[in-house]
Amino acid sequence: MKVDWTTLIGLIAAICTTASFLPQVVKTLRSKRTTDISLSMYGILATGLFLWLVYGLILRDVPLILANGVSFGLAMCVVFLKLRHG
């Protein structure tokens, strides 16, 4: 089986950037404290992630779709928790 190095690099990058959201989501779920989280920053970030997801879908690029789909979901989780817990 031949390895497509471009896709492999994209998948590794996707895992790293998506995993970077997990500590914030877990911390916020546990503490229910969101006072230091910027709603506008996460709103803009979620918008950008959604647009990257659409771009990946148009290109049918698996790393873009996976990374931005999961990252968008995690960013929206933080937005939801910020709106719920202030």
C-alpha positions in Angstrom: 0.0 0.0 0.0 1.4 3.4 -1.0 1.3 6.1 1.6 -0.1 9.5 0.5 2.3 11.7 2.5 0.2 14.9 1.9 -2.9 13.3 3.4 -0.9 11.8 6.2 0.6 15.1 7.2 -2.9 16.7 6.9 -4.4 14.0 9.2 -1.7 14.5 11.8 -2.1 18.2 11.7 -5.9 17.7 12.0 -5.4 15.5 15.1 -3.1 18.0 16.8 -5.3 21.1 16.2 -8.5 19.4 17.0 -7.1 17.9 20.2 -6.0 21.4 21.3 -9.7 22.2 22.0 -10.2 19.2 24.4 -8.6 20.7 27.5 -10.7 23.9 27.4 -13.9 21.9 26.8 -13.2 19.4 29.7 -12.1 22.2 32.1 -15.3 24.2 31.3 -17.5 21.2 31.7 -16.0 20.3 35.1 -15.8 23.8 36.5 -18.8 25.4 34.8 -16.8 28.7 35.0 -16.6 30.7 31.8 -15.9 34.2 33.0 -12.4 34.3 31.4 -13.6 32.9 28.0 -14.2 35.4 25.3 -17.5 34.8 23.6 -16.6 36.9 20.6 -13.3 35.1 20.1 -15.1 31.7 20.1 -17.9 33.0 17.9 -15.4 34.2 15.3 -13.4 31.0 15.6 -16.5 28.8 15.2 -17.5 30.8 12.1 -14.1 30.3 10.6 -14.1 26.6 11.4 -17.5 26.2 9.8 -16.3 27.9 6.7 -13.2 25.7 6.6 -15.6 22.7 6.9 -17.6 23.9 4.0 -14.4 24.5 2.0 -13.2 20.9 2.8 -16.6 19.5 1.8 -16.4 21.3 -1.5 -12.9 20.0 -2.1 -13.8 16.5 -0.6 -10.6 16.8 1.5 -10.9 14.3 4.3 -8.3 16.0 6.7 -10.1 19.4 6.3 -13.5 17.8 6.8 -12.5 15.8 9.9 -10.5 18.5 11.6 -12.9 21.3 11.1 -16.0 19.3 11.7 -14.8 18.1 15.1 -13.2 21.4 16.0 -16.4 23.3 15.0 -18.4 21.0 17.3 -15.9 21.5 20.2 -15.9 25.3 19.7 -19.7 25.3 19.7 -19.6 23.3 22.9 -17.6 26.1 24.5 -19.9 28.8 23.1 -22.9 26.9 24.5 -21.3 26.6 27.9 -20.3 30.3 27.9 -23.9 31.2 27.1 -25.3 28.8 29.7 -22.9 29.6 32.5 -22.1 33.2 31.7 
